Amino acid sequence: MFIIFLLSGSMAGFLLFVLAPYTLLYFNDFYQLPFFHHPILTGFGIVLMLSGIALFVYCTNIFLLIGHGTPAPLAPPKKLVVKGLYQQTRNPIYIGYILILFGEFLFFGRLLLLVYAIVSSAFIHAFVVRFEEPRLKKRFGKEYEEYMKRVPRWI
């Protein structure tokens, strides 16, 4: 179970956080679109990326230890996870993803990475609202509905 999660997660992470941004860097430079560079913003980008990675690792461990599963749909948690950061926000992993994407934008300073971060954030929000939340309501029932009343979706 964990091996499947590790492999599928690594592939998805590579596509979303390495291959797509690298391709956008190439196109941004090829079409001579705006870019900027400032050491303070570059440093802040590093902080955002590392924070996003730390959120993902932290939440994955909570899913493994408390939920007895993973964040991946192939091996979902058996129990609803409402401990740790999940007491503050229902979606800390997605917040981590968004931090990574905006961190990449600040680190590389390319306009297309900003567009990618914004579009990805909108897609994540739509995915959570239209797919994930209804699925979790169906799976965990009243327990999830009560959780939704107590804890905000994002911040």
Phi and psi in degrees as GROMACS dihedral restraints (atoms count N, CA, C in turn):
[ dihedral_restraints ]
;  ai    aj    ak    al  type     phi  dphi    fc
    3     4     5     6     1   -66.3    20    10
    4     5     6     7     1   -35.5    20    10
    6     7     8     9     1   -64.0    20    10
    7     8     9    10     1   -42.6    20    10
    9    10    11    12     1   -61.8    20    10
   10    11    12    13     1   -45.1    20    10
   12    13    14    15     1   -60.4    20    10
   13    14    15    16     1   -44.7    20    10
   15    16    17    18     1   -62.3    20    10
   16    17    18    19     1   -45.2    20    10
   18    19    20    21     1   -67.9    20    10
   19    20    21    22     1   -48.3    20    10
   21    22    23    24     1   -67.5    20    10
   22    23    24    25     1   -39.0    20    10
   24    25    26    27     1   -66.4    20    10
   25    26    27    28     1   -38.8    20    10
   27    28    29    30     1   -65.3    20    10
   28    29    30    31     1   -41.0    20    10
   30    31    32    33     1   -66.0    20    10
   31    32    33    34     1   -46.4    20    10
   33    34    35    36     1   -63.2    20    10
   34    35    36    37     1   -44.1    20    10
   36    37    38    39     1   -61.4    20    10
   37    38    39    40     1   -41.6    20    10
   39    40    41    42     1   -61.2    20    10
   40    41    42    43     1   -45.0    20    10
   42    43    44    45     1   -65.4    20    10
   43    44    45    46     1   -47.0    20    10
   45    46    47    48     1   -77.8    20    10
   46    47    48    49     1   -35.7    20    10
   48    49    50    51     1  -109.6    20    10
   49    50    51    52     1    -7.5    20    10
   51    52    53    54     1  -123.5    20    10
   52    53    54    55     1   -61.3    20    10
   54    55    56    57     1   -65.9    20    10
   55    56    57    58     1   -49.7    20    10
   57    58    59    60     1   -61.4    20    10
   58    59    60    61     1   -49.2    20    10
   60    61    62    63     1   -61.5    20    10
   61    62    63    64     1   -39.7    20    10
   63    64    65    66     1   -61.0    20    10
   64    65    66    67     1   -42.8    20    10
   66    67    68    69     1   -62.4    20    10
   67    68    69    70     1   -41.8    20    10
   69    70    71    72     1   -67.8    20    10
   70    71    72    73     1   -35.1    20    10
   72    73    74    75     1   -59.4    20    10
   73    74    75    76     1   -45.3    20    10
   75    76    77    78     1   -59.7    20    10
   76    77    78    79     1   -50.0    20    10
   78    79    80    81     1   -66.7    20    10
   79    80    81    82     1   -36.6    20    10
   81    82    83    84     1   -59.4    20    10
   82    83    84    85     1   -45.1    20    10
   84    85    86    87     1   -73.8    20    10
   85    86    87    88     1   -39.1    20    10
   87    88    89    90     1   -60.6    20    10
   88    89    90    91     1   -43.0    20    10
   90    91    92    93     1   -90.3    20    10
   91    92    93    94     1     6.9    20    10
   93    94    95    96     1    52.5    20    10
   94    95    96    97     1    45.8    20    10
   96    97    98    99     1   -78.4    20    10
   97    98    99   100     1   161.9    20    10
   99   100   101   102     1   -59.0    20    10
  100   101   102   103     1   145.4    20    10
  102   103   104   105     1  -150.0    20    10
  103   104   105   106     1   163.5    20    10
  105   106   107   108     1  -143.2    20    10
  106   107   108   109     1   163.0    20    10
  108   109   110   111     1  -146.5    20    10
  109   110   111   112     1   127.2    20    10
  111   112   113   114     1  -147.5    20    10
  112   113   114   115     1   130.3    20    10
  114   115   116   117     1   -56.6    20    10
  115   116   117   118     1   -35.2    20    10
  117   118   119   120     1   -66.8    20    10
  118   119   120   121     1   -44.1    20    10
  120   121   122   123     1   -68.5    20    10
  121   122   123   124     1   -36.1    20    10
  123   124   125   126     1   -61.0    20    10
  124   125   126   127     1   -45.8    20    10
  126   127   128   129     1   -62.7    20    10
  127   128   129   130     1   -41.5    20    10
  129   130   131   132     1   -64.5    20    10
  130   131   132   133     1   -36.2    20    10
  132   133   134   135     1   -61.2    20    10
  133   134   135   136     1   -41.3    20    10
  135   136   137   138     1   -62.4    20    10
  136   137   138   139     1   -44.1    20    10
  138   139   140   141     1   -60.6    20    10
  139   140   141   142     1   -44.2    20    10
  141   142   143   144     1   -63.0    20    10
  142   143   144   145     1   -45.1    20    10
  144   145   146   147     1   -62.7    20    10
  145   146   147   148     1   -45.2    20    10
  147   148   149   150     1   -66.2    20    10
  148   149   150   151     1   -36.2    20    10
  150   151   152   153     1   -64.2    20    10
  151   152   153   154     1   -43.0    20    10
  153   154   155   156     1   -63.0    20    10
  154   155   156   157     1   -42.3    20    10
  156   157   158   159     1   -64.4    20    10
  157   158   159   160     1   -43.2    20    10
  159   160   161   162     1   -62.3    20    10
  160   161   162   163     1   -41.0    20    10
  162   163   164   165     1   -59.9    20    10
  163   164   165   166     1   -45.7    20    10
  165   166   167   168     1   -61.2    20    10
  166   167   168   169     1   -47.7    20    10
  168   169   170   171     1   -63.1    20    10
  169   170   171   172     1   -46.2    20    10
  171   172   173   174     1   -58.0    20    10
  172   173   174   175     1   -49.4    20    10
  174   175   176   177     1   -68.2    20    10
  175   176   177   178     1   -36.1    20    10
  177   178   179   180     1   -62.2    20    10
  178   179   180   181     1   -41.1    20    10
  180   181   182   183     1   -63.6    20    10
  181   182   183   184     1   -39.8    20    10
  183   184   185   186     1   -62.8    20    10
  184   185   186   187     1   -42.7    20    10
  186   187   188   189     1   -60.8    20    10
  187   188   189   190     1   -42.0    20    10
  189   190   191   192     1   -67.8    20    10
  190   191   192   193     1   -47.4    20    10
  192   193   194   195     1   -78.6    20    10
  193   194   195   196     1   -43.2    20    10
  195   196   197   198     1   -95.6    20    10
  196   197   198   199     1   -44.4    20    10
  198   199   200   201     1   -85.2    20    10
  199   200   201   202     1   -12.0    20    10
  201   202   203   204     1    55.5    20    10
  202   203   204   205     1    46.4    20    10
  204   205   206   207     1  -167.8    20    10
  205   206   207   208     1  -160.8    20    10
  207   208   209   210     1  -129.0    20    10
  208   209   210   211     1   170.5    20    10
  210   211   212   213     1   -70.8    20    10
  211   212   213   214     1   -14.9    20    10
  213   214   215   216     1   -76.7    20    10
  214   215   216   217     1   141.6    20    10
  216   217   218   219     1   -60.8    20    10
  217   218   219   220     1   -22.7    20    10
  219   220   221   222     1   -69.3    20    10
  220   221   222   223     1   -28.3    20    10
  222   223   224   225     1  -141.6    20    10
  223   224   225   226     1    65.7    20    10
  225   226   227   228     1   -68.8    20    10
  226   227   228   229     1   160.5    20    10
  228   229   230   231     1   -65.3    20    10
  229   230   231   232     1   148.4    20    10
  231   232   233   234     1   -82.3    20    10
  232   233   234   235     1   -25.2    20    10
  234   235   236   237     1  -117.8    20    10
  235   236   237   238     1   148.6    20    10
  237   238   239   240     1   -68.3    20    10
  238   239   240   241     1   126.8    20    10
  240   241   242   243     1   -92.3    20    10
  241   242   243   244     1   116.9    20    10
  243   244   245   246     1  -131.8    20    10
  244   245   246   247     1    21.0    20    10
  246   247   248   249     1  -103.1    20    10
  247   248   249   250     1   168.7    20    10
  249   250   251   252     1    62.1    20    10
  250   251   252   253     1  -135.3    20    10
  252   253   254   255     1   -63.7    20    10
  253   254   255   256     1   -20.8    20    10
  255   256   257   258     1   -69.1    20    10
  256   257   258   259     1    -4.9    20    10
  258   259   260   261     1   -84.9    20    10
  259   260   261   262     1   -16.8    20    10
  261   262   263   264     1  -103.1    20    10
  262   263   264   265     1   -34.0    20    10
  264   265   266   267     1  -149.2    20    10
  265   266   267   268     1   145.8    20    10
  267   268   269   270     1   -80.1    20    10
  268   269   270   271     1   -12.2    20    10
  270   271   272   273     1  -134.2    20    10
  271   272   273   274     1    52.6    20    10
  273   274   275   276     1   -65.1    20    10
  274   275   276   277     1   -28.3    20    10
  276   277   278   279     1   -65.5    20    10
  277   278   279   280     1   -44.5    20    10
  279   280   281   282     1   -65.8    20    10
  280   281   282   283     1   -34.9    20    10
  282   283   284   285     1   -62.1    20    10
  283   284   285   286     1   -39.7    20    10
  285   286   287   288     1   -60.4    20    10
  286   287   288   289     1   -43.4    20    10
  288   289   290   291     1   -59.6    20    10
  289   290   291   292     1   -45.5    20    10
  291   292   293   294     1   -64.6    20    10
  292   293   294   295     1   -39.7    20    10
  294   295   296   297     1   -61.3    20    10
  295   296   297   298     1   -41.2    20    10
  297   298   299   300     1   -61.4    20    10
  298   299   300   301     1   -46.3    20    10
  300   301   302   303     1   -64.4    20    10
  301   302   303   304     1   -45.0    20    10
  303   304   305   306     1   -70.2    20    10
  304   305   306   307     1   -30.6    20    10
  306   307   308   309     1   -63.6    20    10
  307   308   309   310     1   -40.8    20    10
  309   310   311   312     1   -63.1    20    10
  310   311   312   313     1   -40.8    20    10
  312   313   314   315     1   -59.0    20    10
  313   314   315   316     1   -49.0    20    10
  315   316   317   318     1   -66.8    20    10
  316   317   318   319     1   -36.9    20    10
  318   319   320   321     1   -65.5    20    10
  319   320   321   322     1   -47.3    20    10
  321   322   323   324     1   -91.6    20    10
  322   323   324   325     1   -23.5    20    10
  324   325   326   327     1    66.7    20    10
  325   326   327   328     1    31.4    20    10
  327   328   329   330     1  -105.5    20    10
  328   329   330   331     1   136.6    20    10
  330   331   332   333     1   -56.7    20    10
  331   332   333   334     1   -43.3    20    10
  333   334   335   336     1   -63.6    20    10
  334   335   336   337     1   -27.1    20    10
  336   337   338   339     1   -71.7    20    10
  337   338   339   340     1   -32.1    20    10
  339   340   341   342     1   -65.8    20    10
  340   341   342   343     1   -45.2    20    10
  342   343   344   345     1   -60.0    20    10
  343   344   345   346     1   -44.5    20    10
  345   346   347   348     1   -60.6    20    10
  346   347   348   349     1   -43.5    20    10
  348   349   350   351     1   -63.9    20    10
  349   350   351   352     1   -42.4    20    10
  351   352   353   354     1   -67.5    20    10
  352   353   354   355     1   -47.8    20    10
  354   355   356   357     1   -63.8    20    10
  355   356   357   358     1   -41.7    20    10
  357   358   359   360     1   -63.4    20    10
  358   359   360   361     1   -40.5    20    10
  360   361   362   363     1   -62.6    20    10
  361   362   363   364     1   -42.2    20    10
  363   364   365   366     1   -64.7    20    10
  364   365   366   367     1   -40.5    20    10
  366   367   368   369     1   -64.7    20    10
  367   368   369   370     1   -43.4    20    10
  369   370   371   372     1   -59.3    20    10
  370   371   372   373     1   -45.2    20    10
  372   373   374   375     1   -60.9    20    10
  373   374   375   376     1   -47.1    20    10
  375   376   377   378     1   -62.1    20    10
  376   377   378   379     1   -41.2    20    10
  378   379   380   381     1   -60.6    20    10
  379   380   381   382     1   -45.7    20    10
  381   382   383   384     1   -62.3    20    10
  382   383   384   385     1   -48.3    20    10
  384   385   386   387     1   -70.3    20    10
  385   386   387   388     1   -44.1    20    10
  387   388   389   390     1   -90.4    20    10
  388   389   390   391     1   -24.6    20    10
  390   391   392   393     1  -117.5    20    10
  391   392   393   394     1   -56.5    20    10
  393   394   395   396     1   -69.6    20    10
  394   395   396   397     1   -48.1    20    10
  396   397   398   399     1   -62.4    20    10
  397   398   399   400     1   -45.4    20    10
  399   400   401   402     1   -60.8    20    10
  400   401   402   403     1   -37.3    20    10
  402   403   404   405     1   -65.8    20    10
  403   404   405   406     1   -40.2    20    10
  405   406   407   408     1   -70.2    20    10
  406   407   408   409     1   -35.7    20    10
  408   409   410   411     1   -61.2    20    10
  409   410   411   412     1   -43.4    20    10
  411   412   413   414     1   -66.3    20    10
  412   413   414   415     1   -39.7    20    10
  414   415   416   417     1   -75.6    20    10
  415   416   417   418     1   -42.9    20    10
  417   418   419   420     1  -108.8    20    10
  418   419   420   421     1    -5.2    20    10
  420   421   422   423     1    59.0    20    10
  421   422   423   424     1  -134.3    20    10
  423   424   425   426     1   -59.2    20    10
  424   425   426   427     1   -34.8    20    10
  426   427   428   429     1   -58.7    20    10
  427   428   429   430     1   -42.8    20    10
  429   430   431   432     1   -72.0    20    10
  430   431   432   433     1   -38.0    20    10
  432   433   434   435     1   -63.0    20    10
  433   434   435   436     1   -39.7    20    10
  435   436   437   438     1   -65.6    20    10
  436   437   438   439     1   -40.7    20    10
  438   439   440   441     1   -60.7    20    10
  439   440   441   442     1   -42.3    20    10
  441   442   443   444     1   -61.6    20    10
  442   443   444   445     1   -34.3    20    10
  444   445   446   447     1   -71.3    20    10
  445   446   447   448     1   -33.3    20    10
  447   448   449   450     1   -84.1    20    10
  448   449   450   451     1   -35.3    20    10
  450   451   452   453     1  -121.2    20    10
  451   452   453   454     1   130.4    20    10
  453   454   455   456     1   -68.2    20    10
  454   455   456   457     1   154.7    20    10
  456   457   458   459     1   -62.6    20    10
  457   458   459   460     1   -44.8    20    10
  459   460   461   462     1  -114.8    20    10
  460   461   462   463     1   -79.8    20    10
